[in-house]
Structure formats: structure tokens, C-alpha cells
Amino acid sequence: MAQRTIPLTRLIVGMYLIGVDRSWLQTPFLRHKFKIKVQSEIEALRRAGITEVTIDTEQGLDVVDLEPSRSALVETVLVESPSPFHPAASSGAPSLLPSAVMLAENLSKAKQRRGEFVNRLNDLFEQTRQTRLVQYDAACQFTDEVIGDILDAQAACYAVLGLRQPDPTLHEHGLTVCTLSVMLGQALKYSRKQLQQLGTGGLLHDIGLTCLPRNIVKRSSTMSPAQQALYESHTTQGGTILEKSGSCDQAVLAIVRGHHNLTMQTEQTGEMSAAHHEATRLIGIIDQYDELVTGQTGLTPMSSNQALTQLYQRHRADEALSRVVSYLIRAIGVYPLYSVVALSSGELAVVGAIAPGKAHLPLLYICRDQSGKTCFPPVPLDLVHEPEGGRTIRDVRSAVREGLDVEAVLRQVAA
């Protein structure tokens, strides 16, 4: 193999990519060995913050020396556009990064809205427990409101999920899966109807658990075979609830019945359409993700990055499922806004802004120094301007476990 490492600016269509200067979690691709077929693939690498790549010159084109003027033109044309997961993408002003005060306000509203949603969902799920029927129209209306909130302030809606306590209630878990599924569906450019179906399916995917004893709902590794079988019956029970309730969408019914059986083959899906099958896989992966980050099965709660890594390892042999995991990786991002990160220096910081194309080098607000002392006010640190060999992000931390109030940190910045 004849390989050559080159700057990303010299990568062109026809070259064969075999490596990049980032881990797979920080790229939009699961594989790093493929021929570049379209310019958009290069742009995707650029948006991921990749600056250097390795090519195989035997399987693809070698370096083409561009004239200086041509090189400058390429740099001008390939203007980095915001990811659909970046908050500025929906504002129409991708060059304007959100201010700390705006982030704080959005987070405050998102926390308030989630509190309202949790109370309303508790009533809806409890009524289902008592009647074995679900208010389907109310669930659809609920999903519409979630979609509206996400369109207004997606980053804040996601950040609130990280402020939950471990092992959430059944309806809180449903709300989280609904929220993440709408975010993922929006990123995949689903239509409004598809978002509605996906979100409602996520909201009600475990509705069958309302038919089971409460000690079975909290699944644990010490369940007997009989208890495990009873637990697994909740997908069938959920389908029965929806059918008896009437007005059920077939896509939602497919999600409720199939979200625990993601490896079923095409011939096993019966009349399930390809679109319904894809939606079921999306919900199933998101369901597993939330179980990992909240420790629902009695395990130690994981960070977002740890959970995504485990999901990738778990499903890497299945092309369809690994593709869904890659979608989720891109939707959540490497270091999302509002997340708490630990630096190589031992400091703790809150992610306050992400420049388009620099997802791995966010603007931070350091809130604790190396000794654990609170920084007041928080100290800004733009990793884009950090010198070579300087501070880097080591890992993502839980704000709850670190005892940090992210909203308060942002308000201190803005004060």
C-alpha cells in the first residue's frame, strides 16, 4: 500500500481515504476507508474539524498540485456551514454564536417545560395503568409540543436530559426517548408527519409496562426467567393497549411492538413497511442509549460518550443498526452545548459555544480550577486559540454528579 498524509484542503474527489486525524466518534463516518465520491463527503469531514487525512494512492488518485489561486478559491467555496444539530442552524444566522445569557434563558425555559411535561405524562401513564387504555390524541398533541420546543431551542432541550437523576420513572424515560427521537428525525429531514409518528412511538414505546406489576417495571439483572418473560411481554401488551384505544397509527404500533427485537430479519417483519422498520430501529437504539446513561438496568450510569461507544461495539456487526448509532452520534455531537467537560489541566468547564466546523474545539467557561476551587466569574477559554501542547478536553462529566449548576455558571458569565 502506498499511502500519503495530506492536509484536508488537498483532498479531492477520487482519492481513497484510509485515515483521519480524529477518532471515529468525532467524524460523520463509521468507516475511515473509502473512496471519496462526492464533494459533500469532503465538506462533512471539514465540518467535523478534521484537518489532516491519509490516502491510499494505489486505490485512488494521488495528490494534485493546485495553483495558489485555485487553492484559495477552493477554500472560499467550501465555507463551513453549521451542522443541523448546531443551535444557530435554525436561526438563520450561522455566524452568530449564542450568548451566555441566551443559553441560560433557553436552559431555564427548557427545564420548566420538562417539569410541566413530566407532570402531564405522569397523569397520562397513570390513567393508562388504571384503564388499560391510552389517550392517543393527547399523546399526539404532546408530541406536537415537544417538536415545537425542539425547533425553538434544541440544544437546551437536549441539555435538560443530562440533568435528570439516574433510573428515571417510566413516563420520564418515555419523554426522553420522544425528545431524542424527534431530534434525530429532524436531523434526518423527516417530514412533519414522520416526526409525529416517530415522537409518539418514542413516547409510548413502553406503554405496555403499565400493565405489569411495578416491581417488574424496574427491570434488574436478578430477575427470574418467569419475571423476565413477563417483562418481555410488555411489547405485546403495549400493542393491545393501542389497538383497544383506537385511532392508532400503524407506524407507532410497529414501534411499540418491535423496539426490543431490532435484529429481526426482513421476512420476520411481516407486513411492516421499510419505513416502519427504520423508525422501530431508531427508537430501539435510543431506548438502549437512555438505559445506559441513566443506569436503568441496575448498572452504573455512563457518560454520553461511553454509552455511544458501547452501542457502537454492541451493534457494529449489523450494518443497519450501526448506521443508526452513527446517526445518533452525529445528532448528539462530541461536546454538546451546556455539557460539562474535564480538561487535561484538571479544570472543569461548561461548553458555551461551538463554532461551525470546530466541534472538537468549543468555547468553554472554566468554572473550577485544578484544585477544585470555584472560579467566579467563570474564565472563558476558546480551544481554537489554545497553543499546540496546551489544554485539551479529556472527557465529558455529569453536571449532576459534579454538583454543578450549569445555568448558574452561564448567568455568572453574563453578569
C-alpha positions as CSV (number, residue, x, y, z in Angstrom):
1,M,0.0,0.0,0.0
2,A,1.3,3.4,-1.0
3,Q,-0.1,5.9,1.5
4,R,0.3,9.7,1.9
5,T,-0.8,12.0,4.7
6,I,-2.1,15.4,3.3
7,P,-4.0,18.4,4.6
8,L,-7.7,18.2,4.1
9,T,-7.5,21.2,1.8
10,R,-5.8,18.9,-0.8
11,L,-8.3,16.1,-0.6
12,I,-10.3,15.8,-3.8
13,V,-13.0,13.5,-5.3
14,G,-11.4,10.3,-6.5
15,M,-8.9,9.9,-3.6
16,Y,-9.1,6.8,-1.4
17,L,-9.4,7.7,2.3
18,I,-7.8,5.4,4.8
19,G,-7.4,7.6,7.9
20,V,-8.2,10.9,9.6
21,D,-6.7,12.8,12.5
22,R,-9.8,12.3,14.7
23,S,-11.4,9.3,16.4
24,W,-14.4,7.8,14.7
25,L,-16.7,9.5,17.4
26,Q,-15.7,12.9,16.0
27,T,-16.5,12.1,12.3
28,P,-19.7,11.7,10.4
29,F,-18.5,8.3,9.1
30,L,-18.3,4.9,10.7
31,R,-15.5,3.7,8.3
32,H,-12.4,5.6,7.5
33,K,-11.5,3.5,4.4
34,F,-13.5,4.5,1.3
35,K,-13.2,6.4,-2.0
36,I,-14.3,10.0,-2.0
37,K,-17.1,10.1,-4.5
38,V,-18.8,13.5,-3.9
39,Q,-17.6,16.9,-2.7
40,S,-20.2,16.8,0.2
41,E,-18.1,14.0,1.8
42,I,-15.1,16.3,2.0
43,E,-17.3,19.1,3.4
44,A,-18.6,16.7,6.1
45,L,-15.0,15.9,7.1
46,R,-14.3,19.6,7.3
47,R,-17.3,20.3,9.5
48,A,-16.1,17.5,11.8
49,G,-13.0,19.6,12.4
50,I,-10.6,17.2,10.5
51,T,-7.6,19.0,9.2
52,E,-5.4,16.1,8.0
53,V,-6.1,12.8,6.2
54,T,-4.3,9.8,5.0
55,I,-4.9,8.4,1.5
56,D,-4.0,5.2,-0.4
57,T,-2.6,6.3,-3.8
58,E,-2.8,2.8,-5.2
59,Q,-6.6,2.6,-4.8
60,G,-7.4,6.2,-5.7
61,L,-5.9,9.4,-7.0
62,D,-2.7,10.8,-5.8
63,V,-2.1,14.5,-4.7
64,V,-2.9,17.0,-7.4
65,D,-0.8,20.2,-7.1
66,L,-3.2,23.1,-7.2
67,E,-2.2,26.6,-8.2
68,P,-2.3,29.1,-5.3
69,S,-5.2,30.9,-6.8
70,R,-7.1,27.7,-7.3
71,S,-6.4,26.6,-3.8
72,A,-7.7,29.9,-2.4
73,L,-10.8,29.6,-4.5
74,V,-11.5,26.1,-3.0
75,E,-11.1,27.5,0.5
76,T,-13.6,30.3,-0.3
77,V,-16.2,28.0,-1.9
78,L,-16.1,25.4,0.9
79,V,-17.5,27.8,3.6
80,E,-18.2,25.8,6.7
81,S,-21.9,25.6,7.3
82,P,-23.4,24.8,10.6
83,S,-24.4,21.2,11.4
84,P,-28.2,20.7,11.7
85,F,-27.6,19.9,15.3
86,H,-26.0,23.3,16.0
87,P,-28.4,25.8,17.6
88,A,-27.5,28.5,15.1
89,A,-28.6,26.3,12.2
90,S,-32.3,27.0,12.7
91,S,-31.9,30.7,13.5
92,G,-30.8,31.8,10.0
93,A,-27.6,33.3,11.4
94,P,-25.0,30.6,11.5
95,S,-22.1,33.1,12.0
96,L,-23.6,34.3,15.3
97,L,-22.7,32.1,18.3
98,P,-25.3,32.1,21.2
99,S,-24.5,34.4,24.1
100,A,-24.2,33.1,27.7
101,V,-27.3,34.9,28.8
102,M,-29.4,33.5,25.9
103,L,-28.1,30.0,26.7
104,A,-29.1,30.4,30.3
105,E,-32.6,31.7,29.4
106,N,-33.1,28.8,27.0
107,L,-32.0,26.3,29.6
108,S,-34.3,27.8,32.2
109,K,-37.3,27.6,29.9
110,A,-36.4,24.0,28.9
111,K,-36.2,22.9,32.5
112,Q,-39.5,24.5,33.3
113,R,-41.2,22.9,30.2
114,R,-39.8,19.5,31.0
115,G,-41.2,19.8,34.5
116,E,-44.6,20.5,33.1
117,F,-44.3,17.7,30.6
118,V,-43.3,15.2,33.3
119,N,-46.4,16.0,35.4
120,R,-48.7,15.8,32.5
121,L,-47.2,12.5,31.3
122,N,-47.4,11.0,34.8
123,D,-51.2,11.6,34.7
124,L,-51.5,10.1,31.2
125,F,-49.5,7.0,32.2
126,E,-51.3,6.5,35.5
127,Q,-54.7,6.7,33.7
128,T,-53.4,4.0,31.3
129,R,-52.4,1.9,34.2
130,Q,-55.9,2.1,35.6
131,T,-58.0,1.8,32.4
132,R,-55.7,-0.2,30.1
133,L,-56.4,2.4,27.5
134,V,-54.3,5.4,26.4
135,Q,-55.5,8.8,25.4
136,Y,-53.9,8.6,22.0
137,D,-55.0,12.0,20.8
138,A,-53.5,13.6,23.9
139,A,-50.2,11.7,23.3
140,C,-50.1,13.1,19.7
141,Q,-50.8,16.6,20.9
142,F,-48.0,16.1,23.5
143,T,-45.6,15.1,20.7
144,D,-46.5,18.2,18.7
145,E,-45.5,20.4,21.7
146,V,-42.2,18.6,22.0
147,I,-41.5,19.1,18.3
148,G,-42.2,22.8,18.7
149,D,-39.9,23.2,21.7
150,I,-37.1,21.4,19.9
151,L,-37.4,23.6,16.8
152,D,-37.1,26.6,19.1
153,A,-34.2,25.5,21.3
154,Q,-32.8,22.1,20.5
155,A,-29.6,22.3,22.4
156,A,-31.3,23.4,25.6
157,C,-33.9,20.5,25.3
158,Y,-31.0,18.0,25.0
159,A,-29.1,19.6,27.9
160,V,-32.0,19.2,30.2
161,L,-31.9,15.4,29.7
162,G,-28.4,15.4,31.3
163,L,-29.8,17.0,34.4
164,R,-32.0,14.1,35.3
165,Q,-31.5,11.8,38.3
166,P,-30.4,8.2,37.5
167,D,-33.1,5.5,37.0
168,P,-36.0,7.7,35.8
169,T,-39.6,6.8,36.0
170,L,-41.4,5.1,33.2
171,H,-43.0,8.3,31.9
172,E,-39.8,10.3,32.2
173,H,-38.0,7.7,30.1
174,G,-40.8,7.9,27.5
175,L,-40.4,11.7,27.4
176,T,-36.6,11.4,26.9
177,V,-36.9,8.8,24.1
178,C,-39.6,11.0,22.5
179,T,-37.3,14.1,22.7
180,L,-34.2,12.3,21.3
181,S,-36.2,10.6,18.5
182,V,-37.6,14.0,17.3
183,M,-34.1,15.5,17.3
184,L,-32.8,12.5,15.3
185,G,-35.8,12.5,12.9
186,Q,-35.3,16.3,12.3
187,A,-31.6,15.8,11.5
188,L,-32.6,13.0,9.0
189,K,-35.0,15.5,7.4
190,Y,-38.2,13.6,8.3
191,S,-41.4,15.2,7.3
192,R,-43.7,16.6,10.0
193,K,-45.9,13.5,9.8
194,Q,-42.9,11.2,10.2
195,L,-41.7,13.3,13.1
196,Q,-45.1,13.0,14.7
197,Q,-45.1,9.2,14.3
198,L,-41.6,8.8,15.5
199,G,-42.1,11.0,18.5
200,T,-45.3,9.4,19.5
201,G,-43.8,6.0,19.1
202,G,-40.9,7.1,21.4
203,L,-43.3,8.5,23.9
204,L,-45.5,5.3,24.1
205,H,-42.9,2.6,23.3
206,D,-43.0,1.2,26.9
207,I,-46.7,1.9,27.5
208,G,-47.2,-1.9,27.9
209,L,-45.3,-1.8,31.1
210,T,-48.2,0.0,32.8
211,C,-50.0,-3.4,32.7
212,L,-47.2,-5.1,34.7
213,P,-46.5,-5.1,38.5
214,R,-44.4,-2.1,39.5
215,N,-41.6,-4.4,40.7
216,I,-41.3,-5.8,37.2
217,V,-41.1,-2.4,35.5
218,K,-37.8,-1.7,37.3
219,R,-36.0,-4.4,35.4
220,S,-32.9,-5.8,37.1
221,S,-30.2,-8.4,36.4
222,T,-31.6,-10.6,39.3
223,M,-34.9,-11.3,37.5
224,S,-36.1,-14.9,37.4
225,P,-36.8,-16.4,34.0
226,A,-40.5,-16.1,34.7
227,Q,-40.2,-12.4,35.6
228,Q,-38.0,-11.8,32.5
229,A,-40.7,-13.4,30.3
230,L,-43.3,-11.2,31.9
231,Y,-41.2,-8.1,31.3
232,E,-40.7,-9.0,27.7
233,S,-44.4,-9.3,27.2
234,H,-44.8,-5.5,27.5
235,T,-44.3,-5.1,23.8
236,T,-47.3,-7.3,23.1
237,Q,-49.3,-5.7,25.9
238,G,-48.5,-2.2,24.5
239,G,-49.8,-3.2,21.1
240,T,-53.0,-4.4,22.7
241,I,-53.5,-1.2,24.6
242,L,-53.0,0.9,21.4
243,E,-55.4,-1.3,19.4
244,K,-58.1,-1.1,22.0
245,S,-57.7,2.7,22.4
246,G,-58.4,3.2,18.7
247,S,-57.0,5.8,16.2
248,C,-53.6,4.3,16.4
249,D,-51.1,4.9,13.6
250,Q,-49.6,1.7,12.2
251,A,-46.0,3.2,12.4
252,V,-46.5,3.8,16.1
253,L,-47.9,0.3,16.6
254,A,-44.9,-1.1,14.8
255,I,-42.5,0.8,17.2
256,V,-44.3,-0.4,20.3
257,R,-44.3,-4.0,19.3
258,G,-40.9,-4.2,17.7
259,H,-38.5,-1.9,19.6
260,H,-37.0,-4.8,21.6
261,N,-36.4,-7.0,18.6
262,L,-34.0,-5.0,16.5
263,T,-32.2,-7.9,14.9
264,M,-35.3,-9.4,13.3
265,Q,-34.8,-10.3,9.6
266,T,-36.9,-8.8,6.8
267,E,-39.0,-12.0,6.5
268,Q,-39.9,-11.8,10.2
269,T,-41.3,-8.3,9.9
270,G,-44.4,-9.5,8.1
271,E,-46.4,-6.5,6.8
272,M,-44.2,-3.9,8.4
273,S,-43.0,-1.4,5.8
274,A,-39.4,-0.5,5.4
275,A,-40.2,3.0,6.8
276,H,-41.8,1.5,9.9
277,H,-38.9,-0.9,10.3
278,E,-36.4,2.0,10.2
279,A,-38.4,4.0,12.8
280,T,-38.5,1.0,15.0
281,R,-34.7,0.6,14.8
282,L,-34.3,4.3,15.7
283,I,-36.5,4.1,18.8
284,G,-34.8,0.8,19.8
285,I,-31.3,2.3,19.7
286,I,-32.4,5.5,21.5
287,D,-34.1,3.3,24.2
288,Q,-30.9,1.4,24.8
289,Y,-28.9,4.7,24.9
290,D,-31.1,6.1,27.6
291,E,-30.9,2.9,29.6
292,L,-27.1,3.1,29.5
293,V,-26.8,6.8,30.5
294,T,-29.3,6.5,33.3
295,G,-28.4,3.0,34.6
296,Q,-32.0,1.7,34.3
297,T,-30.9,-1.9,34.4
298,G,-29.0,-1.6,37.6
299,L,-25.7,-0.8,36.0
300,T,-23.5,2.3,36.7
301,P,-24.8,5.3,34.7
302,M,-22.5,6.1,31.8
303,S,-21.5,9.3,30.1
304,S,-22.9,10.0,26.7
305,N,-19.6,9.2,25.0
306,Q,-19.3,5.9,27.0
307,A,-22.9,4.9,26.0
308,L,-22.3,5.7,22.4
309,T,-19.1,3.7,22.3
310,Q,-20.8,0.7,23.9
311,L,-23.7,0.9,21.4
312,Y,-21.3,1.0,18.6
313,Q,-19.4,-2.1,19.9
314,R,-22.7,-3.8,20.5
315,H,-24.1,-3.3,17.0
316,R,-21.1,-2.9,14.8
317,A,-21.7,-6.2,13.1
318,D,-25.2,-5.2,12.0
319,E,-25.0,-2.6,9.2
320,A,-28.5,-1.2,9.7
321,L,-28.1,-0.8,13.4
322,S,-24.6,0.6,13.3
323,R,-25.8,3.2,10.8
324,V,-28.5,4.3,13.3
325,V,-25.8,4.5,16.0
326,S,-23.8,6.8,13.7
327,Y,-26.9,9.0,13.2
328,L,-27.2,9.3,17.0
329,I,-23.5,10.1,17.4
330,R,-23.8,13.0,14.9
331,A,-27.1,14.2,16.5
332,I,-25.7,14.3,20.0
333,G,-22.3,15.7,19.0
334,V,-18.9,15.3,20.6
335,Y,-19.1,18.0,23.2
336,P,-22.7,19.4,23.1
337,L,-23.6,22.9,24.3
338,Y,-24.1,23.0,28.1
339,S,-22.1,19.8,28.7
340,V,-19.5,19.7,31.5
341,V,-16.1,18.7,30.4
342,A,-12.8,17.9,32.3
343,L,-9.6,19.4,30.8
344,S,-6.2,17.8,30.7
345,S,-5.2,20.5,33.2
346,G,-7.6,19.2,35.8
347,E,-10.0,22.1,35.4
348,L,-13.8,21.7,34.8
349,A,-15.7,23.8,32.3
350,V,-19.1,24.3,30.6
351,V,-19.3,24.2,26.8
352,G,-20.7,27.6,25.9
353,A,-20.4,27.8,22.1
354,I,-19.5,25.6,19.1
355,A,-18.1,27.3,16.0
356,P,-19.2,25.6,12.7
357,G,-16.7,23.1,11.7
358,K,-14.9,23.2,15.1
359,A,-17.0,20.7,17.1
360,H,-13.9,19.3,18.8
361,L,-12.7,22.8,19.8
362,P,-15.6,24.6,21.6
363,L,-15.6,27.8,23.6
364,L,-15.5,26.9,27.3
365,Y,-16.3,28.6,30.6
366,I,-13.9,27.3,33.2
367,C,-15.9,27.0,36.5
368,R,-13.5,25.0,38.7
369,D,-9.7,25.3,38.8
370,Q,-7.2,22.4,39.2
371,S,-7.6,22.3,42.9
372,G,-11.4,22.1,42.7
373,K,-12.0,25.7,43.7
374,T,-14.9,27.6,42.1
375,C,-13.9,30.2,39.5
376,F,-16.0,33.3,39.9
377,P,-16.6,34.6,37.4
378,P,-16.0,31.7,35.1
379,V,-13.0,32.0,32.9
380,P,-13.5,31.9,29.1
381,L,-11.3,29.5,27.2
382,D,-11.5,29.3,23.4
383,L,-9.8,26.0,22.4
384,V,-9.5,27.2,18.8
385,H,-6.8,29.6,20.1
386,E,-5.1,27.2,22.5
387,P,-1.5,26.7,21.6
388,E,-0.1,23.4,20.5
389,G,0.5,21.2,23.5
390,G,-1.9,23.3,25.5
391,R,-5.1,22.3,27.3
392,T,-7.4,19.8,25.7
393,I,-10.7,18.2,26.7
394,R,-10.1,14.9,28.5
395,D,-13.7,13.6,29.0
396,V,-17.3,14.6,29.5
397,R,-18.7,14.7,33.0
398,S,-22.2,14.6,34.6
399,A,-23.2,18.0,35.9
400,V,-25.4,16.3,38.5
401,R,-22.6,14.1,39.8
402,E,-20.2,17.0,39.8
403,G,-22.6,19.2,41.7
404,L,-22.6,21.9,39.1
405,D,-25.5,24.2,38.2
406,V,-24.9,24.9,34.5
407,E,-27.5,27.6,34.3
408,A,-25.9,29.5,37.2
409,V,-22.5,29.2,35.6
410,L,-23.8,30.8,32.4
411,R,-25.5,33.6,34.3
412,Q,-22.3,34.3,36.1
413,V,-20.6,34.7,32.7
414,A,-23.3,37.0,31.6
415,A,-23.2,39.1,34.8
